């Protein structure tokens, strides 16, 4: 379904007001963030949160990220220690999600935490998402706006093709600048921290504030979105670290390795992150039954890119 259908509207003051009404009524709105498009619903009502899980076909043990206007709004929902506050001050608004202990009086649907005593919180930077949070006056739960396990959407067209009429309204705010989901950091007792999902804000950025010696290993189990072994998949077998394609493969290139499409012809990891999901969508739509992907250096934002590619190939 092209993104010109009646449930897809260009983001402006009038459509933002309409989207806020949809959210307050318990409906769903697909909205751009600086990372990917999110499928938003009010986070304080069980039926609204259930609509997200239903539209995505998402397993109910997979938590959601709650988006808030600022640190003060986040602290009304969860307990922030000095470590969490340092990260929020440094990187919010922006592509960082913090997993912190949830307040008993937070007023959030239990489903956003999937039964865990923590909640994942983010203060987004995209002006459309920020305007929607302000207009709705609510904390907003918003995972990626696509069918669960599939390729994340970085345009309104991607949302429309994946969810169609399963979402009440799609706000078209153009392509997402970052193109890869937020870094998720869990804050542990005593100042420890764990990266649960790599993203645009790298390990070195976190360590510079909290100390590399305070990083602790993941506990195992699902604590946050993006931890399922198979995720971001184009619906075809994927071969990684390919120097070139086999006859039946759609090739995604990088740097000096050419392809049917390329993450970045110049070998720029930031451009590769921004183009990652668009290239995977192109691979999904291609006639070839298999996908090959060129190697991407595994440092900086490349760590996040390779995390997504390994899950796409799982």
VOPAGU-2260 file (C-alpha; in pm, 1 decimal, decimal comma):
REM VOPAGU-2260
SITE   aa  ch    i         X         Y         Z
SITE  UNK   A    0       0,0       0,0       0,0
SITE  UNK   A    1     157,9     332,1    -100,9
SITE  UNK   A    2     181,1     603,1     162,5
SITE  UNK   A    3     -79,3     814,7     -18,2
SITE  UNK   A    4    -373,4     622,4     131,9
SITE  UNK   A    5    -619,3     805,1     353,4
SITE  UNK   A    6    -452,4     702,4     679,0
SITE  UNK   A    7    -118,9     863,2     577,4
SITE  UNK   A    8     -93,1    1241,0     614,0
SITE  UNK   A    9     192,2    1488,0     588,9
SITE  UNK   A   10     294,4    1607,1     933,7
SITE  UNK   A   11     182,4    1963,1    1005,1
SITE  UNK   A   12       2,6    2149,3    1282,7
SITE  UNK   A   13    -340,9    2026,4    1176,3
SITE  UNK   A   14    -244,8    1661,1    1134,8
SITE  UNK   A   15     -46,5    1664,6    1460,0
SITE  UNK   A   16    -358,8    1786,7    1640,2
SITE  UNK   A   17    -557,8    1506,7    1477,3
SITE  UNK   A   18    -290,6    1251,9    1572,4
SITE  UNK   A   19    -299,4    1370,7    1933,6
SITE  UNK   A   20    -676,9    1314,4    1937,0
SITE  UNK   A   21    -626,7     961,3    1803,6
SITE  UNK   A   22    -375,0     887,5    2079,9
SITE  UNK   A   23    -591,1    1030,6    2356,7
SITE  UNK   A   24    -878,8     811,1    2231,6
SITE  UNK   A   25    -659,5     500,5    2261,2
SITE  UNK   A   26    -565,5     465,7    1892,2
SITE  UNK   A   27    -231,1     415,5    1718,7
SITE  UNK   A   28     -21,9     663,4    1519,3
SITE  UNK   A   29     293,8     591,7    1320,6
SITE  UNK   A   30     532,0     882,3    1369,3
SITE  UNK   A   31     889,9     959,6    1265,0
SITE  UNK   A   32    1172,7     982,3    1515,2
SITE  UNK   A   33    1538,2    1058,7    1443,8
SITE  UNK   A   34    1601,9     680,9    1446,2
SITE  UNK   A   35    1310,2     495,8    1280,0
SITE  UNK   A   36     933,2     539,5    1255,6
SITE  UNK   A   37     755,5     440,2    1576,5
SITE  UNK   A   38     408,4     294,0    1627,9
SITE  UNK   A   39     276,4     518,8    1903,7
SITE  UNK   A   40      -2,5     470,6    2156,0
SITE  UNK   A   41     -67,6     616,9    2498,3
SITE  UNK   A   42     140,7     427,9    2751,0
SITE  UNK   A   43    -104,8     459,0    3040,5
SITE  UNK   A   44    -389,3     244,8    2903,6
SITE  UNK   A   45    -386,5    -132,2    2866,7
SITE  UNK   A   46    -613,9    -131,6    2562,9
SITE  UNK   A   47    -398,6     124,1    2380,6
SITE  UNK   A   48     -77,1     -68,5    2446,7
SITE  UNK   A   49    -250,5    -391,3    2343,6
SITE  UNK   A   50    -330,7    -226,8    2008,9
SITE  UNK   A   51      44,3    -189,5    1945,6
SITE  UNK   A   52     111,2    -557,4    2015,0
SITE  UNK   A   53    -186,7    -657,7    1801,1
SITE  UNK   A   54     -90,2    -441,6    1501,4
SITE  UNK   A   55     271,7    -559,0    1505,6
SITE  UNK   A   56     206,4    -923,6    1594,0
SITE  UNK   A   57     462,1    -860,1    1869,1
SITE  UNK   A   58     524,3   -1119,7    2142,9
SITE  UNK   A   59     400,7    -992,9    2477,9
SITE  UNK   A   60     729,6   -1073,0    2654,7
SITE  UNK   A   61     908,4    -806,2    2447,7
SITE  UNK   A   62     899,5    -468,8    2631,8
SITE  UNK   A   63     823,6    -132,4    2472,4
SITE  UNK   A   64    1005,5     201,7    2490,8
SITE  UNK   A   65     810,7     487,3    2649,0
SITE  UNK   A   66     882,5     828,3    2496,1
SITE  UNK   A   67     868,8    1138,8    2713,6
SITE  UNK   A   68     916,5    1513,3    2671,4
SITE  UNK   A   69    1210,5    1559,9    2906,6
SITE  UNK   A   70    1400,9    1434,0    3209,1
SITE  UNK   A   71    1141,6    1566,8    3452,5
SITE  UNK   A   72     868,7    1364,1    3278,7
SITE  UNK   A   73    1093,2    1056,2    3287,0
SITE  UNK   A   74    1161,9    1094,8    3658,7
SITE  UNK   A   75     787,7    1094,1    3725,4
SITE  UNK   A   76     779,4     740,8    3580,5
SITE  UNK   A   77    1102,8     585,5    3706,7
SITE  UNK   A   78    1381,3     610,9    3962,4
SITE  UNK   A   79    1691,5     786,0    3826,5
SITE  UNK   A   80    2022,0     754,6    4008,7
SITE  UNK   A   81    2328,7     968,8    3938,1
SITE  UNK   A   82    2441,5     744,4    3650,5
SITE  UNK   A   83    2104,8     753,1    3474,1
SITE  UNK   A   84    2078,3    1128,0    3522,8
SITE  UNK   A   85    2427,2    1185,6    3377,7
SITE  UNK   A   86    2336,1     998,2    3061,6
SITE  UNK   A   87    2000,3    1174,5    3025,3
SITE  UNK   A   88    2156,7    1518,7    3067,0
SITE  UNK   A   89    2429,7    1435,3    2814,5
SITE  UNK   A   90    2226,5    1263,7    2542,2
SITE  UNK   A   91    1861,4    1370,6    2569,7
SITE  UNK   A   92    1687,7    1466,0    2351,0
SITE  UNK   A   93    1847,1    1199,9    2134,3
SITE  UNK   A   94    1885,2     832,9    2039,8
SITE  UNK   A   95    1945,2     691,6    2388,2
SITE  UNK   A   96    1702,0     470,4    2581,0
SITE  UNK   A   97    1753,3     412,3    2952,2
SITE  UNK   A   98    1623,7     101,3    3131,0
SITE  UNK   A   99    1563,3     208,6    3490,5
SITE  UNK   A  100    1351,0      94,6    3788,5
SITE  UNK   A  101     986,5     180,2    3733,4
SITE  UNK   A  102     797,2     377,7    3999,6
SITE  UNK   A  103     507,6     192,8    4157,6
SITE  UNK   A  104     289,1     499,7    4103,4
SITE  UNK   A  105     403,7     557,1    3743,5
SITE  UNK   A  106      52,6     500,4    3608,6
SITE  UNK   A  107     183,5     311,7    3307,0
SITE  UNK   A  108      24,3       1,7    3160,0
SITE  UNK   A  109     200,4    -306,5    3294,5
SITE  UNK   A  110     230,1    -430,1    2935,3
SITE  UNK   A  111     490,3    -168,2    2841,3
SITE  UNK   A  112     735,5    -340,0    3076,8
SITE  UNK   A  113     628,3    -695,4    2985,2
SITE  UNK   A  114     606,0    -781,4    3354,6
SITE  UNK   A  115     953,6    -649,0    3443,3
SITE  UNK   A  116    1017,6    -409,5    3734,9
SITE  UNK   A  117    1196,4    -171,4    3496,3
SITE  UNK   A  118    1083,1      60,7    3218,8
SITE  UNK   A  119    1264,9     170,7    2902,3
SITE  UNK   A  120    1250,5     549,8    2861,2
SITE  UNK   A  121    1362,9     780,2    2581,6
SITE  UNK   A  122    1337,7    1151,9    2511,6
SITE  UNK   A  123    1337,3    1175,2    2130,6
SITE  UNK   A  124    1487,7    1460,0    1929,1
SITE  UNK   A  125    1271,0    1452,5    1614,8
SITE  UNK   A  126    1050,3    1764,5    1599,8
SITE  UNK   A  127     739,9    1571,5    1485,0
SITE  UNK   A  128     761,1    1317,7    1766,8
SITE  UNK   A  129     832,9    1591,6    2019,9
SITE  UNK   A  130     536,8    1794,6    1895,3
SITE  UNK   A  131     310,8    1488,8    1919,0
SITE  UNK   A  132     415,4    1419,0    2279,5
SITE  UNK   A  133     344,3    1782,7    2367,6
SITE  UNK   A  134       9,3    1787,9    2186,7
SITE  UNK   A  135    -108,8    1461,1    2340,5
SITE  UNK   A  136      15,1    1549,0    2687,9
SITE  UNK   A  137      90,5    1182,4    2754,5
SITE  UNK   A  138     382,3     940,2    2779,5
SITE  UNK   A  139     385,1     750,6    2451,1
SITE  UNK   A  140     482,3     387,7    2398,6
SITE  UNK   A  141     634,9     345,1    2053,9
SITE  UNK   A  142     824,6      44,9    1914,2
SITE  UNK   A  143     921,8      44,0    1546,3
SITE  UNK   A  144     621,0      75,9    1314,4
SITE  UNK   A  145     648,0    -256,2    1131,6
SITE  UNK   A  146     541,6    -616,9    1166,0
SITE  UNK   A  147     734,3    -783,1    1448,6
SITE  UNK   A  148    1066,8    -930,4    1341,9
SITE  UNK   A  149    1068,6    -751,5    1005,3
SITE  UNK   A  150    1280,7    -469,7     868,3
SITE  UNK   A  151    1239,6    -145,8    1061,9
SITE  UNK   A  152    1079,5     149,2     877,1
SITE  UNK   A  153    1267,1     468,6     795,7
SITE  UNK   A  154     996,2     622,6     576,4
SITE  UNK   A  155     617,4     649,9     576,1
SITE  UNK   A  156     611,8     421,7     270,0
SITE  UNK   A  157     784,2     147,6     472,3
SITE  UNK   A  158     519,3     181,6     745,0
SITE  UNK   A  159     234,1     169,3     496,6
SITE  UNK   A  160     376,0    -137,0     322,2
SITE  UNK   A  161     423,4    -324,7     649,3
SITE  UNK   A  162     120,9    -222,9     858,5
SITE  UNK   A  163    -125,3     -66,9     611,9
SITE  UNK   A  164    -466,8     -18,8     773,6
SITE  UNK   A  165    -353,1    -186,9    1098,3
SITE  UNK   A  166    -241,9     159,6    1213,5
SITE  UNK   A  167    -502,9     431,2    1259,0
SITE  UNK   A  168    -287,6     716,8    1125,9
SITE  UNK   A  169      55,7     757,4     968,3
SITE  UNK   A  170     229,4    1094,5    1001,7
SITE  UNK   A  171     470,3    1141,2     710,3
SITE  UNK   A  172     768,2    1341,3     831,9
SITE  UNK   A  173    1016,3    1231,6     565,4
SITE  UNK   A  174    1307,2     991,6     600,9
SITE  UNK   A  175    1467,7     929,7     939,5
SITE  UNK   A  176    1812,3    1086,1     973,1
SITE  UNK   A  177    1983,0     825,0    1191,6
SITE  UNK   A  178    1818,5     520,5    1034,4
SITE  UNK   A  179    1899,6     280,7    1317,8
SITE  UNK   A  180    1728,6     234,7    1653,7
SITE  UNK   A  181    1840,9     400,8    1976,1
SITE  UNK   A  182    2117,5     268,6    2196,0
SITE  UNK   A  183    1962,2      98,5    2500,4
SITE  UNK   A  184    2152,4     114,2    2829,8
SITE  UNK   A  185    2037,8     -59,7    3148,2
SITE  UNK   A  186    2141,4     112,7    3469,4
SITE  UNK   A  187    2244,6    -135,5    3739,0
SITE  UNK   A  188    2259,0     -87,1    4117,7
SITE  UNK   A  189    2576,8      84,2    4234,8
SITE  UNK   A  190    2642,7     272,1    3910,9
SITE  UNK   A  191    2691,9     -26,5    3682,4
SITE  UNK   A  192    2568,1     -18,5    3324,0
SITE  UNK   A  193    2498,7    -262,0    3041,2
SITE  UNK   A  194    2441,4    -194,4    2671,4
SITE  UNK   A  195    2135,8    -402,9    2585,1
SITE  UNK   A  196    2119,9    -283,4    2223,9
SITE  UNK   A  197    2399,1    -101,3    2035,6
SITE  UNK   A  198    2294,3     213,6    1854,1
SITE  UNK   A  199    2401,4     562,7    1744,4
SITE  UNK   A  200    2552,2     645,1    2084,9
SITE  UNK   A  201    2851,6     417,2    2121,1
SITE  UNK   A  202    3010,5     226,9    2406,3
SITE  UNK   A  203    3295,6     477,9    2426,7
SITE  UNK   A  204    3043,8     762,5    2470,6
SITE  UNK   A  205    2881,0     582,5    2764,0
SITE  UNK   A  206    3211,2     479,7    2919,8
SITE  UNK   A  207    3341,9     836,9    2903,7
SITE  UNK   A  208    3063,3     941,5    3141,1
SITE  UNK   A  209    3012,7     636,4    3361,9
SITE  UNK   A  210    3352,3     465,9    3346,9
SITE  UNK   A  211    3450,0     162,7    3142,3
SITE  UNK   A  212    3521,1     -30,1    3463,3
SITE  UNK   A  213    3153,6      -1,2    3561,4
SITE  UNK   A  214    3026,6    -186,1    3252,1
SITE  UNK   A  215    2870,4    -519,4    3349,0
SITE  UNK   A  216    2762,5    -815,3    3137,8
SITE  UNK   A  217    2402,5    -863,5    3027,0
SITE  UNK   A  218    2194,0   -1078,6    3260,0
SITE  UNK   A  219    2035,9   -1296,5    2993,0
SITE  UNK   A  220    1670,4   -1295,3    2898,5
SITE  UNK   A  221    1478,2   -1012,2    2736,5
SITE  UNK   A  222    1514,5    -681,4    2920,9
SITE  UNK   A  223    1449,7    -441,8    2634,5
SITE  UNK   A  224    1345,2    -423,7    2267,3
SITE  UNK   A  225    1580,4    -546,6    1994,8
SITE  UNK   A  226    1720,4    -843,6    2188,8
SITE  UNK   A  227    1541,5   -1124,2    2004,1
SITE  UNK   A  228    1787,6   -1350,0    1821,2
SITE  UNK   A  229    1597,9   -1313,2    1493,6
SITE  UNK   A  230    1494,2    -958,9    1410,1
SITE  UNK   A  231    1510,5    -697,6    1130,7
SITE  UNK   A  232    1474,7    -978,3     875,2
SITE  UNK   A  233    1396,9    -921,1     503,8
SITE  UNK   A  234    1216,0   -1256,6     474,2
SITE  UNK   A  235    1495,9   -1421,9     275,8
SITE  UNK   A  236    1819,7   -1602,9     366,9
SITE  UNK   A  237    2094,9   -1349,6     436,5
SITE  UNK   A  238    2469,9   -1410,1     387,7
SITE  UNK   A  239    2703,3   -1172,9     567,9
SITE  UNK   A  240    3065,0   -1065,8     497,1
SITE  UNK   A  241    3019,5   -1126,1     124,0
SITE  UNK   A  242    3285,8   -1010,4    -122,5
SITE  UNK   A  243    3036,0   -1046,5    -405,4
SITE  UNK   A  244    2699,0   -1204,1    -489,3
SITE  UNK   A  245    2610,8   -1552,8    -599,3
SITE  UNK   A  246    2386,3   -1565,4    -912,0
SITE  UNK   A  247    2069,3   -1590,3    -700,7
SITE  UNK   A  248    2161,7   -1316,8    -449,2
SITE  UNK   A  249    2066,6    -951,9    -420,9
SITE  UNK   A  250    2387,6    -773,6    -321,4
SITE  UNK   A  251    2407,3    -495,1     -63,9
SITE  UNK   A  252    2745,5    -331,5    -103,0
SITE  UNK   A  253    2965,2    -116,0     118,0
SITE  UNK   A  254    3276,2      86,4      33,6
SITE  UNK   A  255    3478,0     -75,5    -243,5
SITE  UNK   A  256    3242,8    -375,6    -258,1
SITE  UNK   A  257    2970,3    -281,4    -509,8
SITE  UNK   A  258    2615,0    -412,0    -511,1
SITE  UNK   A  259    2263,1    -377,1    -646,7
SITE  UNK   A  260    2239,5    -109,2    -377,3
SITE  UNK   A  261    2506,9      15,5    -138,4
SITE  UNK   A  262    2507,0     111,2     225,5
SITE  UNK   A  263    2772,9     370,6     144,2
SITE  UNK   A  264    2987,7     384,5    -167,2
SITE  UNK   A  265    3240,3     596,9      21,2
SITE  UNK   A  266    3257,4     354,6     314,0
SITE  UNK   A  267    3101,5     601,9     559,3
SITE  UNK   A  268    2955,2     408,3     856,5
SITE  UNK   A  269    2714,1     691,2     948,9
SITE  UNK   A  270    2570,2     688,2     596,4
SITE  UNK   A  271    2552,4     308,3     615,3
SITE  UNK   A  272    2346,3     328,3     934,7
SITE  UNK   A  273    2108,7     580,4     777,9
SITE  UNK   A  274    2063,4     360,2     469,1
SITE  UNK   A  275    2062,3      17,6     636,1
SITE  UNK   A  276    1688,6     -45,6     651,0
SITE  UNK   A  277    1618,0     114,2     313,0
SITE  UNK   A  278    1867,4    -132,6     161,7
SITE  UNK   A  279    1708,2    -425,4     346,9
SITE  UNK   A  280    1364,6    -316,4     223,4
SITE  UNK   A  281    1504,6    -309,2    -132,7
SITE  UNK   A  282    1643,6    -658,3     -81,3
SITE  UNK   A  283    1307,4    -782,2      44,8
SITE  UNK   A  284    1134,1    -645,6    -266,0
SITE  UNK   A  285    1394,4    -777,0    -513,7
SITE  UNK   A  286    1338,1   -1075,5    -741,2
SITE  UNK   A  287    1641,7   -1264,1    -609,6
SITE  UNK   A  288    1554,2   -1523,5    -341,7
SITE  UNK   A  289    1865,0   -1461,6    -132,1
SITE  UNK   A  290    2060,8   -1160,8       2,9
SITE  UNK   A  291    2435,9   -1102,8      35,0
SITE  UNK   A  292    2582,3    -814,2     235,4
SITE  UNK   A  293    2935,2    -674,1     221,9
SITE  UNK   A  294    3143,6    -647,6     541,0
SITE  UNK   A  295    3106,6    -335,5     757,5
SITE  UNK   A  296    3381,3    -248,5    1011,6
SITE  UNK   A  297    3270,0    -351,6    1361,1
SITE  UNK   A  298    3352,7     -37,9    1556,9
SITE  UNK   A  299    3164,7     281,5    1642,2
SITE  UNK   A  300    2823,9     284,4    1472,8
SITE  UNK   A  301    2943,2     -24,2    1283,6
SITE  UNK   A  302    2885,5    -225,8    1602,2
SITE  UNK   A  303    2515,6    -133,7    1586,5
SITE  UNK   A  304    2494,4    -203,7    1212,2
SITE  UNK   A  305    2647,9    -549,3    1254,2
SITE  UNK   A  306    2420,7    -623,8    1549,8
SITE  UNK   A  307    2118,3    -563,7    1324,4
SITE  UNK   A  308    2269,0    -761,0    1034,6
SITE  UNK   A  309    2345,1   -1065,0    1251,0
SITE  UNK   A  310    1985,7   -1067,7    1375,1
SITE  UNK   A  311    1858,0   -1023,6    1018,9
SITE  UNK   A  312    2060,3   -1328,1     915,8
SITE  UNK   A  313    1960,1   -1543,7    1215,4
